[in-house]
Amino acid sequence: MSLTSKTQNLNELEAALHSKQFIAVRRRIFRQLIESTIYEGIIQPKSTVLADGVEKLQIEGRDRAGKLVCYVCYAKRTKSFHRIRLLKQPVVRVDECEAEANSLSTFLLEICSLIEIDVERLSTFIDEIEQTLLKDTIAQYRRHQATRLTRDGSYDDLEGDVMDAHPYHPCYKSRMGFDLVENLKFAPDFKPEFSLFWLAIRPESLSISCSKNLDYENFIQQQIGQPDYSNFTKKLKSLGCQPECYQFLPVHPWQWRKQISSKFYQDIVDKNIILLGEGTSKYRPQQSIRTLANRTSTQNAYVKLPLSIVNTSTSRILAPHTVDNAAKISDWLGSICQQDTYLNSELQLILLKEVVGISYSDRHLPKLLQQRVYGILSVIWRESIVNFLHPQEQAVPFNALCHIDLDGLPLIDPWVKRYGLNHWLEQVLQAVILPPIHLLYAHGIAIEAHAQNMVLIHQEGYPVRLALKDFHDGIRFSKNALLEPNLCPDLKATPAYHASVNRNSFIETDNLAQVRDFLHDALFFINLAEFALFLEENYSLEEDWFWSKVAEIIYDYQTKFPQLKTQFEKFDLFSATIEAEQLTKRRLFPENQIRVHSVANPLFPHKQRVPQKTG
């Protein structure tokens, strides 16, 4: 990077830190941090109930001198899983005087002095919080320098413009591993476009899986592009290597520099891995950071590549067993959808299938060294949505429905005004609820239908259908509850090492509640709860009405399929409580157990008798 570029970056950072966006982001993180720590039972504030259900919350702590301090904020308990929602007033710190709390790290250190939390984990968590503050501040600052409205963008534009990230997790943009310059170069907020590095790797070092009926060689050549493919084969020949003895694999440029070039140097020396160079196709990161859209050929597949960074609660590598399972799961779901006339013909569900997965096999390495390279060299190719849209159809990430544009209006505002809020909302709920619950009820498969995995298809803002994606580690089922268990592919189980660092990462279980809650947590707890609260805040739509409409849609579905009555009972979406993941607690406490807690289900008050089979 040139000296001029470094100076520009420093100047931008300084300007961002003195902007109103810095204050707004800090206040947002405070809200999400306090909301989640209270909701997950990490802290227990003193509560005083005021008028209209408002609670005055007082959170005690101790400063470095051991003196008592207090943080004061105001909140309401919502009807959406009884989630706590802080009001807009800033959090106030009280000691000898009162002032707005302006240090996230001080807050954590002072309140955690009264909680038994491992010091090292707390230090890491503070780093994640502060990195989120810096990275989101720069993103929001640059966004507010622009003049183009988000609602004017294409689907790929929206993947970068909708930069609010996780609405619940306080470390929603930590991206630990990226420094601030790398964040500018590779984060979706800034819509960078860059080329991938391509490697040639001997096939005995790889595990390769692909969809049935896919011509693998033609597919790889198409993704590389014929000119690059020819140049790469020529380079292999110039090195005295036979191209047919290698497989081609893309890597993220950051991953090559930070991980692969150093950890695989012996393979490079032995010509088991050969760097072919940069491809000419340009890619842009989507919201998930490690999934990239081909900007040169938009009909080409999305590329999902491992990044050795941590964002929210998860390391963004690609675990080899999930890569191997990707095409198998996609084929399975695709076959189900093709044969199910309700999904295929009536709902016209789009499944963006993962058609090829390749991962580096570490079996030849000593166990100690296996962990060093676990999941850092692999790829999954996923079908592009542009190949599935009908004329006049557009696509929007589901979380864009909760996005406020630069003009201060919700992105959805023109659509709401055009079609009417209640009618438009009913169409949205029909589109996003029916496919996932049908997969659960009719087939026994839960989909992790959170915001980044759901795409709403619309025509000039009018919702028409849904696209689902990210299946390699985004499903859960019990073979005993599958209606057609013989169709279930032979999937690789989660290895012990991966399970030890991510207790929530498993796809098969005998616990049917864990299957149901996998869907419930993602679809209802995060997606629809945020949507309900957004509509209440911006359109005065009552939460109770929202959840009654969700319940009505589910019961109408059950009336339509009375033959599935047993399944409705097995996967009771109207249970009094569900188990939701404790995302903040995962960062502060050891991963020695599945971090979930029981929360009130907003569908339970709308529970009614399940329709009986007739005729």
C-alpha positions as CSV (number, residue, x, y, z in Angstrom):
1,M,0.0,0.0,0.0
2,S,1.3,3.4,-0.9
3,L,2.1,6.1,1.6
4,T,-0.7,8.2,0.1
5,S,-3.3,5.4,0.7
6,K,-2.1,4.9,4.3
7,T,-2.5,8.6,5.0
8,Q,-6.0,8.6,3.4
9,N,-7.0,5.7,5.6
10,L,-5.7,7.4,8.7
11,N,-7.5,10.6,7.9
12,E,-10.7,8.7,7.2
13,L,-10.4,6.8,10.5
14,E,-9.8,10.1,12.4
15,A,-12.8,11.7,10.7
16,A,-15.0,8.7,11.5
17,L,-14.1,8.7,15.1
18,H,-15.2,12.3,15.5
19,S,-18.4,11.8,13.6
20,K,-22.0,11.3,14.8
21,Q,-21.8,7.8,13.3
22,F,-19.2,6.9,16.0
23,I,-21.7,7.9,18.7
24,A,-24.6,6.1,17.0
25,V,-22.6,2.9,16.7
26,R,-21.3,3.0,20.3
27,R,-24.9,3.5,21.5
28,R,-26.1,0.6,19.4
29,I,-23.4,-1.7,20.8
30,F,-24.3,-0.6,24.3
31,R,-27.9,-1.5,23.6
32,Q,-27.2,-4.9,22.2
33,L,-24.6,-5.7,24.8
34,I,-26.9,-4.8,27.7
35,E,-30.0,-6.4,26.1
36,S,-28.2,-9.7,25.5
37,T,-26.4,-9.9,28.9
38,I,-29.6,-9.3,30.7
39,Y,-31.7,-11.6,28.5
40,E,-29.2,-14.5,28.8
41,G,-29.0,-14.1,32.6
42,I,-25.4,-13.0,32.7
43,I,-26.3,-10.0,34.7
44,Q,-29.3,-9.2,36.9
45,P,-30.1,-5.5,37.1
46,K,-32.4,-3.9,39.6
47,S,-35.6,-3.1,37.9
48,T,-38.2,-0.4,38.7
49,V,-41.4,-0.5,36.7
50,L,-42.6,2.9,35.5
51,A,-45.6,4.0,33.4
52,D,-46.5,2.2,30.1
53,G,-44.4,-0.9,30.9
54,V,-41.1,1.0,30.9
55,E,-38.5,-0.4,33.3
56,K,-35.7,1.6,34.8
57,L,-32.7,-0.7,34.9
58,Q,-29.8,-0.2,37.3
59,I,-26.7,-2.3,36.7
60,E,-24.1,-2.3,39.5
61,G,-20.4,-2.7,39.1
62,R,-17.2,-1.6,40.7
63,D,-14.5,0.7,39.3
64,R,-10.8,0.1,39.5
65,A,-10.6,1.6,43.0
66,G,-13.3,-0.8,44.2
67,K,-16.0,1.9,44.5
68,L,-19.6,1.1,43.6
69,V,-20.8,2.5,40.2
70,C,-24.1,2.1,38.5
71,Y,-25.3,2.1,34.9
72,V,-28.8,3.3,34.3
73,C,-31.0,2.7,31.2
74,Y,-34.6,2.3,30.3
75,A,-36.2,-0.7,28.6
76,K,-39.4,-2.6,27.7
77,R,-40.1,-6.3,27.7
78,T,-41.5,-7.2,24.3
79,K,-44.0,-9.8,23.3
80,S,-41.5,-11.3,20.9
81,F,-39.9,-14.0,23.1
82,H,-40.0,-11.5,26.0
83,R,-36.9,-10.0,24.5
84,I,-35.7,-6.9,26.3
85,R,-35.5,-3.8,24.2
86,L,-33.6,-0.7,25.5
87,L,-35.2,2.7,24.7
88,K,-33.4,5.3,22.7
89,Q,-32.1,7.2,25.7
90,P,-28.3,6.7,26.1
91,V,-27.0,4.5,28.9
92,V,-25.9,6.7,31.9
93,R,-22.9,5.9,34.2
94,V,-23.4,7.1,37.8
95,D,-20.6,7.5,40.4
96,E,-20.0,10.9,42.0
97,C,-21.7,12.4,38.9
98,E,-23.9,11.3,36.0
99,A,-22.8,11.2,32.4
100,E,-23.5,9.2,29.3
101,A,-21.5,5.9,29.4
102,N,-18.9,6.3,26.7
103,S,-16.6,3.4,27.2
104,L,-17.7,-0.2,26.4
105,S,-14.5,-1.7,27.8
106,T,-14.9,0.2,31.1
107,F,-18.6,-1.0,31.3
108,L,-17.5,-4.6,30.8
109,L,-14.7,-4.4,33.3
110,E,-16.8,-2.8,35.9
111,I,-19.9,-5.0,35.7
112,C,-17.8,-8.2,35.3
113,S,-15.9,-7.5,38.5
114,L,-19.1,-8.9,40.2
115,I,-19.3,-11.9,37.9
116,E,-17.1,-15.0,37.7
117,I,-15.8,-14.7,34.2
118,D,-12.5,-15.9,32.9
119,V,-10.2,-12.9,32.5
120,E,-8.7,-14.2,29.2
121,R,-12.2,-14.6,27.7
122,L,-13.2,-11.2,28.9
123,S,-10.2,-9.7,27.4
124,T,-10.9,-11.3,24.0
125,F,-14.5,-10.2,24.3
126,I,-13.5,-6.6,24.9
127,D,-11.3,-6.8,21.8
128,E,-14.3,-8.1,19.8
129,I,-16.5,-5.3,21.1
130,E,-14.0,-2.6,20.3
131,Q,-13.2,-4.0,16.8
132,T,-16.9,-4.0,16.1
133,L,-17.1,-0.3,17.2
134,L,-14.2,0.7,15.0
135,K,-15.2,-1.3,11.9
136,D,-18.9,-0.4,12.0
137,T,-18.1,3.2,12.6
138,I,-16.0,3.4,9.5
139,A,-18.6,1.5,7.5
140,Q,-21.4,3.8,8.6
141,Y,-19.3,6.9,8.2
142,R,-18.5,6.0,4.6
143,R,-22.1,5.0,3.9
144,H,-23.3,8.5,5.0
145,Q,-20.9,10.2,2.7
146,A,-22.7,8.5,-0.2
147,T,-25.9,9.9,-1.8
148,R,-27.3,6.8,-3.6
149,L,-30.3,5.3,-1.8
150,T,-30.0,1.6,-0.8
151,R,-33.4,0.8,-2.3
152,D,-32.2,1.6,-5.8
153,G,-29.6,-1.2,-5.7
154,S,-29.6,-4.7,-7.2
155,Y,-29.4,-7.8,-5.1
156,D,-25.6,-7.9,-5.2
157,D,-25.6,-4.2,-4.2
158,L,-27.9,-4.8,-1.3
159,E,-25.6,-7.5,0.0
160,G,-23.1,-4.7,0.7
161,D,-25.4,-1.8,1.3
162,V,-27.4,-3.6,4.0
163,M,-24.5,-3.4,6.5
164,D,-26.4,-3.5,9.9
165,A,-25.3,-7.1,10.4
166,H,-26.5,-9.2,13.4
167,P,-29.3,-7.3,15.2
168,Y,-28.8,-9.2,18.5
169,H,-25.2,-10.1,18.9
170,P,-23.1,-7.2,20.4
171,C,-19.9,-8.3,18.4
172,Y,-21.8,-8.2,15.1
173,K,-18.9,-6.8,13.1
174,S,-15.7,-7.9,15.0
175,R,-14.0,-9.7,12.1
176,M,-11.1,-10.6,14.4
177,G,-8.1,-11.2,12.1
178,F,-8.8,-8.3,9.7
179,D,-7.0,-5.1,10.6
180,L,-8.7,-1.9,9.7
181,V,-7.1,-1.7,6.2
182,E,-7.9,-5.3,5.4
183,N,-11.4,-4.7,6.5
184,L,-11.7,-1.9,3.9
185,K,-10.2,-4.2,1.3
186,F,-12.3,-7.3,1.9
187,A,-15.5,-6.5,4.0
188,P,-18.9,-6.3,2.2
189,D,-19.7,-2.9,3.7
190,F,-17.3,-1.3,1.2
191,K,-18.3,-3.4,-1.8
192,P,-14.7,-4.1,-2.9
193,E,-14.0,-6.1,-6.0
194,F,-10.9,-8.3,-6.2
195,S,-9.6,-11.4,-7.9
196,L,-9.0,-14.8,-6.4
197,F,-5.8,-16.7,-6.2
198,W,-5.8,-20.1,-7.9
199,L,-3.9,-23.1,-6.8
200,A,-3.1,-26.4,-8.5
201,I,-3.2,-29.2,-5.9
202,R,-2.6,-32.9,-6.3
203,P,-5.9,-34.8,-6.0
204,E,-4.6,-37.2,-3.4
205,S,-4.4,-34.2,-1.0
206,L,-8.0,-33.3,-1.6
207,S,-11.5,-34.5,-0.8
208,I,-13.9,-33.7,-3.6
209,S,-17.7,-34.0,-3.7
210,C,-20.1,-32.8,-6.4
211,S,-23.7,-32.9,-7.3
212,K,-25.1,-35.8,-9.3
213,N,-25.2,-35.3,-13.0
214,L,-22.7,-32.4,-12.8
215,D,-19.9,-32.4,-15.3
216,Y,-17.2,-31.5,-12.9
217,E,-14.4,-30.7,-15.3
218,N,-16.6,-28.5,-17.4
219,F,-17.9,-26.8,-14.3
220,I,-14.4,-25.9,-13.0
221,Q,-13.4,-24.6,-16.4
222,Q,-16.5,-22.4,-16.5
223,Q,-15.8,-21.0,-13.1
224,I,-12.2,-20.2,-13.9
225,G,-13.0,-18.9,-17.4
226,Q,-11.4,-20.4,-20.5
227,P,-8.6,-17.8,-20.9
228,D,-7.4,-18.2,-17.3
229,Y,-7.8,-22.0,-17.6
230,S,-5.5,-22.1,-20.6
231,N,-2.9,-19.8,-18.9
232,F,-2.9,-22.0,-15.8
233,T,-2.4,-25.2,-17.7
234,K,0.4,-23.6,-19.6
235,K,2.1,-22.5,-16.4
236,L,1.9,-26.1,-15.1
237,K,3.5,-27.4,-18.2
238,S,6.3,-24.7,-18.0
239,L,7.1,-26.0,-14.5
240,G,7.4,-29.6,-15.8
241,C,4.0,-30.6,-14.3
242,Q,1.2,-32.5,-16.0
243,P,-2.1,-30.5,-15.7
244,E,-4.1,-33.7,-15.6
245,C,-2.3,-34.6,-12.3
246,Y,-3.7,-31.5,-10.5
247,Q,-7.0,-30.0,-9.4
248,F,-7.6,-26.3,-9.5
249,L,-8.8,-24.6,-6.3
250,P,-9.5,-20.8,-5.6
251,V,-8.4,-19.2,-2.4
252,H,-9.2,-15.8,-0.9
253,P,-6.2,-13.4,-1.3
254,W,-6.1,-12.6,2.4
255,Q,-6.2,-16.3,3.3
256,W,-3.3,-17.0,1.0
257,R,-1.1,-14.4,2.5
258,K,-2.0,-14.9,6.1
259,Q,-2.4,-18.7,6.3
260,I,-1.9,-20.9,3.4
261,S,1.5,-19.7,2.1
262,S,3.1,-20.2,5.5
263,K,1.3,-23.3,6.8
264,F,1.6,-25.2,3.5
265,Y,5.1,-24.3,2.6
266,Q,6.3,-27.9,2.5
267,D,3.5,-28.8,0.0
268,I,4.6,-25.8,-2.1
269,V,8.3,-27.0,-2.0
270,D,7.2,-30.5,-3.0
271,K,4.9,-29.2,-5.8
272,N,1.9,-30.7,-4.2
273,I,0.5,-27.2,-4.2
274,I,1.4,-24.7,-7.0
275,L,0.4,-21.1,-7.0
276,L,-1.0,-20.4,-10.5
277,G,-1.6,-16.7,-10.0
278,E,-4.6,-14.4,-9.9
279,G,-7.7,-15.0,-12.0
280,T,-9.1,-12.2,-14.1
281,S,-12.7,-12.5,-12.8
282,K,-13.7,-10.0,-10.2
283,Y,-15.6,-11.0,-7.0
284,R,-17.5,-9.1,-4.4
285,P,-18.1,-10.3,-0.8
286,Q,-21.7,-10.9,0.4
287,Q,-22.9,-10.2,3.9
288,S,-21.3,-13.4,5.2
289,I,-17.9,-12.0,4.2
290,R,-16.5,-15.4,3.0
291,T,-19.1,-15.9,0.3
292,L,-18.2,-14.1,-2.9
293,A,-20.3,-13.2,-6.0
294,N,-18.7,-13.3,-9.4
295,R,-19.1,-9.7,-10.8
296,T,-17.5,-10.6,-14.1
297,S,-20.0,-13.4,-14.9
298,T,-23.0,-13.1,-12.6
299,Q,-24.5,-16.4,-13.8
300,N,-21.4,-18.2,-12.4
301,A,-21.7,-19.8,-9.0
302,Y,-21.0,-18.0,-5.7
303,V,-17.8,-19.1,-4.1
304,K,-17.6,-19.7,-0.4
305,L,-14.0,-19.7,0.9
306,P,-12.6,-20.1,4.4
307,L,-11.3,-17.1,6.2
308,S,-9.3,-17.6,9.4
309,I,-11.1,-14.8,11.2
310,V,-13.7,-14.8,14.0
311,N,-17.0,-12.9,13.5
312,T,-19.9,-12.9,16.0
313,S,-19.5,-16.3,17.7
314,T,-17.9,-18.3,15.0
315,S,-14.6,-19.0,13.3
316,R,-15.1,-18.5,9.6
317,I,-13.2,-21.5,8.3
318,L,-14.9,-24.2,6.3
319,A,-14.9,-27.4,8.3
320,P,-14.0,-30.3,5.9
321,H,-16.9,-32.5,6.9
322,T,-19.3,-29.8,6.1
323,V,-17.6,-29.2,2.7
324,D,-17.9,-32.9,1.9
325,N,-21.6,-32.9,2.9
326,A,-22.5,-29.8,1.0
327,A,-23.4,-31.3,-2.4
328,K,-25.0,-34.4,-0.8
329,I,-27.3,-32.3,1.3
330,S,-28.2,-30.0,-1.7
331,D,-28.9,-33.0,-3.9
332,W,-31.1,-34.5,-1.1
333,L,-33.1,-31.2,-0.6
334,G,-33.3,-30.7,-4.3
335,S,-34.8,-34.1,-4.8
336,I,-37.3,-33.5,-2.1
337,C,-38.3,-30.2,-3.5
338,Q,-38.6,-31.5,-7.1
339,Q,-40.9,-34.3,-6.0
340,D,-43.0,-32.2,-3.6
341,T,-45.6,-30.4,-5.7
342,Y,-46.4,-28.0,-2.9
343,L,-42.8,-26.8,-2.7
344,N,-42.1,-27.0,-6.4
345,S,-45.3,-25.9,-8.1
346,E,-47.3,-23.9,-5.6
347,L,-44.6,-22.2,-3.5
348,Q,-42.0,-22.3,-6.3
349,L,-39.3,-22.4,-3.7
350,I,-35.8,-21.7,-4.9
351,L,-33.0,-23.8,-3.4
352,L,-29.5,-22.3,-4.1
353,K,-27.8,-25.6,-4.1
354,E,-24.1,-26.2,-3.2
355,V,-23.0,-28.1,-6.2
356,V,-19.2,-28.7,-5.6
357,G,-17.2,-28.9,-2.4
358,I,-13.4,-29.4,-2.2
359,S,-11.3,-29.5,0.9
360,Y,-7.7,-30.2,1.7
361,S,-7.3,-33.6,3.4
362,D,-5.0,-33.5,6.5
363,R,-5.1,-37.3,7.1
364,H,-1.4,-37.6,6.3
365,L,-0.4,-35.1,9.0
366,P,0.3,-35.8,12.7
367,K,-2.8,-35.0,14.8
368,L,-1.1,-31.9,16.4
369,L,-0.5,-30.4,12.9
370,Q,-4.0,-31.4,11.6
371,Q,-5.5,-28.8,13.9
372,R,-3.2,-26.0,12.5
373,V,-4.6,-26.5,9.0
374,Y,-8.1,-27.7,9.9
375,G,-10.7,-26.1,7.5
376,I,-8.4,-23.3,6.2
377,L,-8.1,-24.6,2.6
378,S,-11.4,-25.5,1.0
379,V,-14.2,-24.2,-1.3
380,I,-17.9,-24.6,-1.8
381,W,-19.6,-23.4,-5.0
382,R,-23.2,-22.4,-4.7
383,E,-25.7,-21.7,-7.5
384,S,-26.2,-18.0,-8.4
385,I,-29.7,-16.5,-7.8
386,V,-29.7,-14.7,-11.2
387,N,-30.3,-18.1,-12.9
388,F,-33.6,-18.6,-11.1
389,L,-35.3,-15.3,-11.3
390,H,-38.3,-15.0,-13.7
391,P,-38.7,-11.8,-15.8
392,Q,-39.9,-8.9,-13.6
393,E,-38.6,-10.6,-10.4
394,Q,-36.1,-9.0,-8.1
395,A,-34.3,-10.4,-5.0
396,V,-33.7,-8.8,-1.7
397,P,-31.9,-10.2,1.4
398,F,-34.5,-10.8,4.1
399,N,-32.7,-8.5,6.6
400,A,-33.0,-5.6,4.2
401,L,-36.7,-5.5,5.2
402,C,-35.5,-3.9,8.5
403,H,-33.1,-1.5,6.8
404,I,-33.4,2.3,7.2
405,D,-32.3,4.1,4.0
406,L,-30.2,7.3,3.9
407,D,-33.4,9.4,3.5
408,G,-34.5,8.2,7.0
409,L,-37.2,6.0,5.6
410,P,-37.4,2.2,5.7
411,L,-36.2,0.5,2.5
412,I,-39.7,-1.1,2.4
413,D,-41.6,2.2,2.7
414,P,-42.5,2.6,-1.0
415,W,-43.8,-1.0,-1.0
416,V,-45.8,-0.6,2.2
417,K,-47.4,2.6,0.8
418,R,-48.2,1.0,-2.6
419,Y,-49.8,-2.3,-1.3
420,G,-50.9,-1.4,2.2
421,L,-49.1,-2.6,5.3
422,N,-51.4,-5.4,6.3
423,H,-51.7,-6.9,2.9
424,W,-48.0,-6.6,2.0
425,L,-47.0,-8.0,5.4
426,E,-49.3,-11.0,5.0
427,Q,-47.7,-11.7,1.6
428,V,-44.2,-11.5,3.2
429,L,-45.1,-13.9,6.0
430,Q,-46.7,-16.4,3.6
431,A,-43.6,-16.4,1.4
432,V,-41.1,-16.8,4.3
433,I,-42.9,-19.1,6.7
434,L,-44.5,-21.7,4.5
435,P,-41.4,-23.3,2.8
436,P,-39.4,-23.8,6.0
437,I,-42.4,-25.2,8.1
438,H,-43.3,-27.5,5.2
439,L,-39.8,-28.9,5.1
440,L,-40.0,-29.4,8.9
441,Y,-43.5,-30.9,9.0
442,A,-43.7,-32.8,5.7
443,H,-40.1,-34.0,5.6
444,G,-38.7,-33.7,9.2
445,I,-35.9,-31.3,8.2
446,A,-35.2,-28.0,9.9
447,I,-33.5,-25.3,8.0
448,E,-31.4,-22.6,9.6
449,A,-33.5,-19.9,8.1
450,H,-31.8,-16.8,9.5
451,A,-31.5,-13.5,7.7
452,Q,-28.4,-14.2,5.6
453,N,-29.9,-17.6,4.5
454,M,-33.2,-16.2,3.2
455,V,-33.8,-14.2,0.1
456,L,-37.2,-12.7,-0.6
457,I,-38.3,-12.7,-4.3
458,H,-40.6,-9.8,-5.2
459,Q,-42.1,-8.0,-8.2
460,E,-41.8,-4.3,-7.7
461,G,-41.9,-4.8,-4.0
462,Y,-44.7,-7.3,-4.0
463,P,-43.5,-10.6,-2.3
464,V,-44.0,-13.7,-4.4
465,R,-41.6,-16.4,-3.2
466,L,-38.5,-17.4,-1.3
467,A,-35.0,-18.6,-1.9
468,L,-33.0,-20.6,0.7
469,K,-29.3,-21.2,0.9
470,D,-26.3,-22.3,2.9
471,F,-27.2,-25.9,3.7
472,H,-23.8,-27.6,4.3
473,D,-24.0,-26.9,8.0
474,G,-27.5,-25.2,8.1
475,I,-29.9,-28.1,8.5
476,R,-30.8,-30.4,11.4
477,F,-32.9,-33.6,11.5
478,S,-33.5,-36.9,13.3
479,K,-33.5,-40.0,11.1
480,N,-36.3,-41.4,13.2
481,A,-38.5,-38.4,12.3
482,L,-37.7,-38.3,8.6
483,L,-40.8,-39.3,6.5
484,E,-38.5,-40.9,3.9
485,P,-35.3,-41.8,5.8
486,N,-34.2,-44.0,3.0
487,L,-33.5,-40.9,0.9
488,C,-31.2,-39.4,3.5
489,P,-27.6,-39.4,2.2
490,D,-24.6,-40.9,4.0
491,L,-23.2,-37.8,5.7
492,K,-19.9,-37.3,7.4
493,A,-20.4,-36.9,11.2
494,T,-19.1,-33.9,13.1
495,P,-15.5,-34.8,14.2
496,A,-14.6,-34.6,17.9
497,Y,-12.2,-31.7,17.4
498,H,-14.9,-29.5,15.7
499,A,-17.5,-30.5,18.3
500,S,-15.2,-29.5,21.1
501,V,-14.8,-25.9,19.8
502,N,-18.4,-25.5,18.6
503,R,-21.0,-27.4,20.6
504,N,-23.9,-26.1,18.5
505,S,-22.4,-27.5,15.3
506,F,-24.2,-30.7,14.5
507,I,-26.9,-31.7,12.0
508,E,-28.2,-35.0,13.3
509,T,-29.8,-35.6,16.7
510,D,-32.4,-37.8,18.3
511,N,-33.8,-34.9,20.3
512,L,-36.8,-33.6,18.3
513,A,-36.9,-30.4,20.3
514,Q,-33.4,-29.6,19.1
515,V,-34.6,-30.0,15.5
516,R,-37.6,-27.8,16.0
517,D,-35.7,-25.1,17.9
518,F,-33.0,-25.0,15.2
519,L,-35.7,-23.6,12.9
520,H,-37.5,-21.7,15.6
521,D,-34.4,-19.9,16.8
522,A,-33.3,-18.7,13.3
523,L,-36.7,-18.0,11.7
524,F,-38.8,-16.8,14.5
525,F,-36.5,-15.7,17.3
526,I,-34.1,-13.7,15.1
527,N,-35.7,-13.0,11.7
528,L,-39.4,-12.5,12.5
529,A,-38.9,-11.1,16.0
530,E,-36.7,-8.3,14.6
531,F,-39.2,-7.8,11.8
532,A,-42.1,-7.5,14.3
533,L,-40.2,-5.0,16.5
534,F,-39.1,-3.0,13.4
535,L,-42.7,-2.7,12.2
536,E,-43.9,-1.7,15.6
537,E,-41.3,1.0,15.8
538,N,-41.7,2.4,12.3
539,Y,-45.4,1.6,11.5
540,S,-47.0,1.3,14.9
541,L,-48.0,-2.3,14.1
542,E,-48.8,-4.2,17.3
543,E,-46.6,-7.1,18.1
544,D,-49.6,-9.2,19.2
545,W,-51.3,-8.7,15.8
546,F,-48.0,-9.7,14.0
547,W,-47.7,-13.0,16.0
548,S,-51.4,-13.7,15.6
549,K,-50.9,-13.4,11.8
550,V,-47.9,-15.8,12.0
551,A,-50.0,-18.3,14.0
552,E,-52.9,-17.9,11.5
553,I,-50.6,-18.8,8.6
554,I,-49.3,-21.9,10.4
555,Y,-52.8,-23.1,11.3
556,D,-54.0,-22.5,7.8
557,Y,-51.1,-24.6,6.6
558,Q,-52.1,-27.4,9.1
559,T,-55.7,-27.3,7.9
560,K,-54.4,-27.8,4.4
561,F,-52.3,-30.8,5.4
562,P,-54.3,-32.7,8.1
563,Q,-52.5,-35.9,7.3
564,L,-49.4,-34.5,9.0
565,K,-51.1,-34.2,12.4
566,T,-48.5,-36.4,14.0
567,Q,-45.7,-34.2,12.7
568,F,-47.4,-31.1,14.1
569,E,-47.3,-32.7,17.5
570,K,-43.7,-33.9,17.1
571,F,-42.5,-30.4,16.1
572,D,-44.8,-28.2,18.1
573,L,-44.1,-24.7,17.0
574,F,-46.6,-23.4,19.6
575,S,-44.9,-24.8,22.7
576,A,-44.8,-22.5,25.8
577,T,-41.0,-22.1,25.5
578,I,-38.2,-22.8,23.1
579,E,-34.4,-23.1,23.6
580,A,-32.6,-20.2,22.1
581,E,-28.8,-19.9,21.6
582,Q,-27.0,-17.7,24.1
583,L,-24.8,-15.8,21.7
584,T,-23.1,-13.5,24.2
585,K,-22.7,-16.2,26.8
586,R,-20.8,-18.2,24.3
587,R,-18.1,-15.5,24.1
588,L,-17.8,-15.0,27.9
589,F,-17.9,-18.6,29.1
590,P,-16.2,-21.9,28.1
591,E,-17.6,-24.0,25.2
592,N,-18.0,-27.0,27.5
593,Q,-21.7,-27.2,27.0
594,I,-24.4,-26.2,24.5
595,R,-25.2,-22.6,25.5
596,V,-28.9,-22.3,25.2
597,H,-31.7,-21.0,27.5
598,S,-35.4,-21.4,27.7
599,V,-37.4,-18.4,26.4
600,A,-41.1,-17.6,26.1
601,N,-42.6,-18.4,22.7
602,P,-44.8,-15.6,21.3
603,L,-46.8,-18.2,19.3
604,F,-47.9,-19.9,22.5
605,P,-50.7,-17.4,23.4
606,H,-52.1,-18.1,20.0
607,K,-52.1,-21.9,20.5
608,Q,-55.4,-23.6,19.4
609,R,-56.5,-27.1,18.8
610,V,-54.6,-28.7,15.9
611,P,-57.0,-29.5,13.0
612,Q,-58.3,-33.1,13.1
613,K,-58.0,-35.3,10.0
614,T,-61.3,-35.3,8.2
615,G,-62.9,-37.6,5.7
